[in-house]
Amino acid sequence: MLAEELIDPLLPTLRPTDTVGKALDWMQEFRIPQLALAEGETYVGILSEERLMNADEEDSLAELEPEYATVTVQPYQHLYDLLRTAQLYQLEVLPVVDEEQQFAGSISVNELLRRFASELGTQEEGAVLVLQVEDRDYSMSEVSRLIESNDVKIVSSYFHSGDYETDRPGKLTLKLNRRDIKAVIATFERYNYVIDSVFTTEALDTTDRDRLDLLLRYLNI
């Protein structure tokens, strides 16, 4: 899933001629504490509710200095790249800028989380198992075989490469269709796999921001 598919056409874009009061009203209406600011087709930055609360409601946004003027994503970037950017800068909205540096629209991070949760299969019953694996040595076919030998299926998977400089291993995240995976864990341990962590469905049932922090922590994005 790419950024261009996640742009929310209903999410308002702030303009320099808008007032602080109008921007705050929009943030309240859309329940989002940040909005992108653009002048014409040029992205200018992001204004936060906290910043606006310290200004006069009659002031125009042109009088304010926006943040994150250089932080953007491009239409072809994958959902995982978007999550990295959102986490790195702690953003609630992601501005999308095309190859010609024209502002294409905004992505709500809450919607991004919903799509990410859907891709991971978090709405389905089942546990999430994270294995530590060497980038060049693990076999997805073998991992699948070991899991399926216990009558368990892989709903979705995600691999994050390790760091050769620090000897940090890669991590293979597996969403399974069963909550009780004791037999699967025992099988992996018998074949000398390292279990990094295990998560249940309930562990993902938190607020959107908490869910993002939890998912990114075990995916190490």
C-alpha positions as CSV (number, residue, x, y, z in Angstrom):
1,M,0.0,0.0,0.0
2,L,1.4,3.3,-1.1
3,A,1.2,6.9,0.2
4,E,-0.9,8.1,-2.8
5,E,-3.6,5.5,-1.9
6,L,-3.7,6.8,1.7
7,I,-4.2,10.5,1.0
8,D,-7.4,11.7,2.7
9,P,-9.2,14.1,0.4
10,L,-11.5,15.2,3.2
11,L,-8.6,16.3,5.5
12,P,-8.3,20.1,5.2
13,T,-5.1,21.8,4.2
14,L,-4.3,25.1,5.9
15,R,-3.6,28.2,3.9
16,P,-1.5,31.3,5.0
17,T,-4.7,33.4,4.7
18,D,-6.6,31.2,7.1
19,T,-7.0,32.5,10.7
20,V,-5.8,30.7,13.8
21,G,-9.4,30.3,14.9
22,K,-10.4,28.6,11.7
23,A,-7.4,26.2,11.9
24,L,-8.4,25.3,15.5
25,D,-12.0,24.7,14.5
26,W,-10.8,22.3,11.7
27,M,-8.6,20.4,14.1
28,Q,-11.4,20.0,16.5
29,E,-13.8,18.9,13.8
30,F,-11.5,16.3,12.4
31,R,-10.1,15.3,15.8
32,I,-6.5,15.8,14.7
33,P,-3.9,17.9,16.5
34,Q,-1.8,18.8,13.4
35,L,-2.6,19.9,9.9
36,A,-0.4,20.6,6.8
37,L,0.1,24.2,5.6
38,A,0.4,24.9,1.9
39,E,0.6,28.0,-0.2
40,G,-0.8,27.3,-3.6
41,E,0.7,23.9,-4.6
42,T,3.7,24.4,-2.4
43,Y,4.0,22.6,1.0
44,V,5.1,25.0,3.7
45,G,5.1,22.9,6.9
46,I,2.9,21.6,9.7
47,L,1.0,23.6,12.4
48,S,0.1,22.0,15.7
49,E,-2.9,22.6,17.9
50,E,-0.5,23.4,20.8
51,R,1.2,26.0,18.7
52,L,-2.0,27.6,17.6
53,M,-3.4,27.7,21.2
54,N,-0.6,30.2,22.0
55,A,-1.7,32.6,19.2
56,D,-4.5,35.0,18.8
57,E,-7.5,33.5,17.1
58,E,-7.8,36.5,14.7
59,D,-4.2,36.2,13.6
60,S,-3.5,34.8,10.1
61,L,-1.4,31.7,9.7
62,A,1.0,33.7,7.6
63,E,2.2,35.3,10.9
64,L,3.2,31.9,12.3
65,E,6.3,29.8,11.7
66,P,5.4,26.3,10.8
67,E,7.3,23.2,11.8
68,Y,8.6,20.2,9.8
69,A,9.1,22.2,6.6
70,T,11.4,19.6,5.2
71,V,9.6,16.5,6.4
72,T,7.5,15.0,3.6
73,V,6.7,11.7,2.0
74,Q,6.4,10.8,-1.7
75,P,3.4,9.2,-3.4
76,Y,5.1,5.9,-4.2
77,Q,6.5,5.3,-0.6
78,H,5.3,2.2,1.1
79,L,3.2,2.1,4.2
80,Y,6.1,0.9,6.3
81,D,8.2,3.9,5.2
82,L,5.3,6.2,6.2
83,L,5.2,4.6,9.7
84,R,8.9,5.1,10.1
85,T,8.5,8.8,9.3
86,A,5.5,9.2,11.6
87,Q,7.4,7.6,14.5
88,L,10.6,9.4,13.9
89,Y,9.0,12.9,14.0
90,Q,6.0,11.9,16.2
91,L,3.6,13.2,13.6
92,E,-0.2,12.9,13.5
93,V,-0.4,13.9,9.8
94,L,2.0,13.2,6.9
95,P,2.3,15.7,4.0
96,V,2.6,14.0,0.6
97,V,4.8,15.9,-2.0
98,D,5.2,14.6,-5.5
99,E,8.4,14.5,-7.6
100,E,7.8,18.0,-8.9
101,Q,7.7,19.2,-5.3
102,Q,3.9,19.9,-5.5
103,F,1.8,19.2,-2.4
104,A,-0.5,16.3,-3.2
105,G,-2.4,16.1,0.1
106,S,-2.2,14.7,3.7
107,I,-2.3,11.3,5.3
108,S,-3.9,10.9,8.8
109,V,-1.6,8.7,10.9
110,N,-4.6,7.2,12.6
111,E,-5.9,6.0,9.2
112,L,-2.3,4.8,8.5
113,L,-2.4,2.7,11.7
114,R,-5.8,1.2,10.8
115,R,-4.5,0.1,7.4
116,F,-1.3,-1.2,9.0
117,A,-3.3,-3.2,11.6
118,S,-5.4,-4.6,8.8
119,E,-2.3,-5.7,6.8
120,L,-0.9,-7.5,9.9
121,G,-4.2,-9.2,10.4
122,T,-4.6,-7.8,13.9
123,Q,-8.4,-7.9,13.6
124,E,-8.2,-11.7,13.5
125,E,-7.8,-13.9,16.5
126,G,-4.2,-15.0,16.9
127,A,-0.8,-14.4,18.4
128,V,2.1,-12.5,17.0
129,L,5.5,-14.2,17.2
130,V,8.8,-12.5,16.6
131,L,11.9,-14.5,15.8
132,Q,15.5,-13.4,15.7
133,V,17.0,-14.5,12.5
134,E,20.1,-14.0,10.5
135,D,19.4,-12.2,7.2
136,R,21.2,-14.7,5.0
137,D,20.5,-17.9,6.9
138,Y,16.8,-18.1,7.5
139,S,14.4,-19.8,5.2
140,M,10.7,-18.6,5.0
141,S,9.7,-22.0,3.6
142,E,11.2,-23.8,6.6
143,V,9.6,-21.3,9.0
144,S,6.2,-22.0,7.4
145,R,6.8,-25.8,7.5
146,L,7.6,-25.7,11.2
147,I,4.5,-23.6,12.0
148,E,2.2,-25.7,9.8
149,S,3.4,-28.9,11.4
150,N,1.5,-27.7,14.5
151,D,-1.7,-27.1,12.4
152,V,-1.2,-23.4,12.7
153,K,-1.2,-21.0,9.7
154,I,0.6,-17.7,9.0
155,V,-1.8,-14.8,8.5
156,S,0.9,-12.3,7.7
157,S,4.6,-11.7,8.0
158,Y,7.1,-8.9,8.1
159,F,10.9,-9.1,8.0
160,H,13.2,-6.3,9.3
161,S,16.9,-6.6,8.4
162,G,19.5,-6.7,11.1
163,D,22.5,-4.4,11.6
164,Y,25.8,-5.9,10.6
165,E,27.9,-3.2,12.4
166,T,26.3,-3.9,15.7
167,D,25.6,-7.6,15.2
168,R,22.0,-6.9,15.8
169,P,20.0,-9.8,14.3
170,G,17.1,-9.4,11.9
171,K,13.5,-9.9,13.1
172,L,10.8,-11.9,11.5
173,T,7.3,-11.0,12.7
174,L,4.6,-13.6,12.2
175,K,0.9,-13.1,12.7
176,L,-0.6,-16.6,13.3
177,N,-4.2,-17.8,13.3
178,R,-4.1,-19.3,16.8
179,R,-3.8,-17.6,20.2
180,D,-2.3,-20.6,21.9
181,I,1.0,-21.2,20.2
182,K,2.9,-23.0,22.9
183,A,3.5,-25.9,20.5
184,V,4.8,-23.6,17.8
185,I,7.2,-22.0,20.3
186,A,8.4,-25.4,21.5
187,T,9.0,-26.5,17.9
188,F,11.1,-23.4,17.1
189,E,13.2,-23.8,20.3
190,R,13.8,-27.5,19.3
191,Y,15.2,-26.3,16.0
192,N,17.4,-23.7,17.9
193,Y,15.4,-20.6,16.8
194,V,15.6,-17.6,19.1
195,I,12.2,-16.3,20.2
196,D,12.4,-12.5,20.5
197,S,8.9,-11.9,21.8
198,V,5.2,-13.0,21.7
199,F,2.1,-10.8,21.6
200,T,-1.5,-11.7,21.9
201,T,-4.5,-10.0,20.2
202,E,-5.3,-8.1,23.4
203,A,-1.8,-6.5,23.4
204,L,-2.7,-4.7,20.2
205,D,-6.1,-3.5,21.4
206,T,-5.0,-0.1,22.6
207,T,-5.4,3.5,21.5
208,D,-4.1,4.4,18.0
209,R,-0.9,6.1,19.3
210,D,-0.2,3.3,21.9
211,R,-0.7,0.7,19.1
212,L,1.8,2.5,16.9
213,D,4.4,2.6,19.6
214,L,3.8,-1.1,20.4
215,L,3.9,-2.3,16.8
216,L,7.0,-0.2,16.0
217,R,8.7,-1.5,19.1
218,Y,8.5,-5.1,18.2
219,L,8.9,-4.6,14.5
220,N,11.8,-2.3,15.3
221,I,10.8,0.1,12.5
